[in-house]
Amino acid sequence: MDWEYTPTYPNIRELTDTDGHRSGAFMKILANRIAKELKTANHYAVYEPELTRVWPDDGNAREAKVALFAKRNGWRLRFYKDGFCAIFDKAPSS
């Protein structure tokens, strides 16, 4: 997926993918934030408002989507509570 960013609009809402979808852009931002934090921290919590930006609560297996996001980025979804938060940590070495 290609990304476009218009620096003249520093508002995060202006970051969109080329199809005009914001959830993919928010996912990229979230992944960068988690990666940065996990360099120095043992875990990182993401609370409901941020979760909803990336994965709107449509009642369809959001926990599985969040877990897949973690796995694809080399992390682990350590804890998930619907409507509250998701906690990520570094995936254990095999």
Buried (B, 14 or more C-beta within 10 A) or exposed (E): EEEEEEEEEEEEEBBBBEEEEBBBBBBBBBBEEBBEBBEEEEBBBBEBEBBBBBBEEEEEEBEEBBBEBBEEBEBBBBEBEEEEBBBBBBBEEE
